[in-house]
Amino acid sequence: MMHRHGPGMMHWRGMLMHEIMEKIPDDQKKVILKRIIDGKILLRENRIKQMQFKIETMKMIRKLIDEC
């Protein structure tokens, strides 16, 4: 469950990241943003793989039940 804050409220990690991004050069910003995006993509791809595995398992169980 995600906690939502009202407008203008930022989590401390967001504030820290904002300060870091202001102080580093543009080339390092690109590298950091790319890594963040790559991490989010990987997370979602793994989540999809887990759901596909669960679906395949449920189909196998359904098939086994039908055969009994």
Buried (B, 14 or more C-beta within 10 A) or exposed (E): EEEEEEEEEEEEEEEEBEEEEEEEEEEEEEEEEEEEEEEEEEEEEEEEEEEEEEEEEEEEEEEEEEEE
